């Protein structure tokens, strides 16, 4: 059955059972707006991301299940980067009339299962037709105490720079997908990223991070955002970059430079954060507790500028600073 | 200059000055998420609408200034229909790389000026490129006391049904635009709708409305939503429908049926609400105070079903029940 046959109200009725009457929701899908009760004393964090067919995803390379999960995951990652607790989401879809339920249902399954995993309730959104591709727009609200919210602007000279997990896998995965491969860890990292909400929230609640961002544009570009907003510089040691075995095995045959993809490839959805040097032990414990590596890759400097040091100690110049949607 | 030349960060820097540090905003555009302080004791209302080029708008028929204002207005109308106060908005744009600043700047001007008029602060969003048309996704948050929020589900038998302003003008305007006309009140109503936030908020604060919705799908379809969710029926008197002089002058030459467009044409963005019969005088006063007609067009019945009565008292069957995006 196509969306055209189903109709707009049929579609809405397909989405409603996936929305919830979770904690704090007084009015879900079905009125002019949703109504939720903010937790007293907390600030509301709010973020939105749009995913456009042919720009952010290719339905011949991703399954609709993965796409549904990823469209919420990229927003969860933004809330993680603030150290906040995700709560409520709105899902807006512009759908080609010929789009089939065989695509839509697993897409919604992926979205809903990612929402459930993170305790997020779907409360609203919009559906309309698209004359071009499939367009997904997700809004996510979260909450946190004012004094725990972690901004990009708080990095202090002497702070260590940490990154969770491994970097560059998503960009490697996309490269492999475009070369016709369909399996492997890097491809999964690209198609089905797992946002680091538990880590982000704990870093905030324990007051360990001074600045934080999620890696969506690429490590170098996203570190640049922290440095610009903190008015600082940094030194980054390339030999400390956490690279997966698959990355180390595959990249040498694909590129002249082992580090370029890890520095400039986007969509890792790892957390990049700064913390005082004396919190090192606590970060090690937290990393072990949540089962997620947190690697010290550099140090914040007082003077502006981002210096990359090669394994041999010589300065390194990255080939690209990240991903610009309009370039 | 095209967006491709400007680049994503250039675009964001173009939007940031239009965002604000309004009351309650602790973190605006420029971090992973925005942070706002909910007013203690109020519920948060949240709504999202997507506008897609070629489906919702045609850049050869609308100016970018009107489109920017309308993309927020349709969300303001949803918040008005809840009786809530609009507060914070997020604007996400998928933009063709060849889109020019001559289109983008006035679009943002229209959006910002509508935001300012309603005391709304732009706090975030997303920008990306589109391989197809221009896609606009707006999220709007509002606030209201729990006991004042007006749902669709509260209509009670004996309640009078009111509609603000006049109906059918937007649909007439679209018809005229498609016939090559470019001027006149109906066309303005279609391209530059004015949401009824002052009226909606006052109806809520004075506890006058039992159910409310904004007319986006068409009067008949939107009344149907109130009836379904209230589990009631209604009688609607067609001779009471508030039709503009332009509508009465132009429609007879365009259609066999004077009422079809007023009943099924969408995008009026007027408020449709129900209120106890004994509040009639108060509604008349409120209408005069805000300078917006509020016309009693029918009555809620206990039994389900929507009965339309023609001016001669005979039953009338509408030709269409509204606008379905996928039909």
Interface residues (C-beta under 8 A of the other chain):
Chain A: X3 X4 X6 X7 X8 X9 X11 X26 X27 X30 X31 X32 X33 X34 X35 X36 X37 X38 X40 X43 X44 X45 X46 X47 X48 X49 X50 X52 X53 X54 X55 X56 X77 X78 X79 X81 X82 X84 X88 X90 X92 X93 X94 X95 X97 X123 X124 X125 X126 X127 X128 X129 X130 X131 X132 X133 X135 X137 X139 X140 X141 X142 X146 X149 X151 X152 X153 X212 X213 X214 X229 X324 X325 X326 X327
Chain B: X3 X4 X6 X7 X8 X9 X11 X26 X27 X30 X31 X32 X33 X34 X35 X36 X37 X38 X40 X43 X44 X45 X46 X47 X48 X49 X50 X52 X53 X54 X55 X56 X77 X78 X79 X81 X82 X84 X88 X90 X92 X93 X94 X95 X97 X123 X124 X125 X126 X127 X128 X129 X130 X131 X132 X133 X135 X137 X139 X140 X141 X142 X146 X149 X151 X152 X153 X212 X213 X214 X229 X324 X325 X326 X327
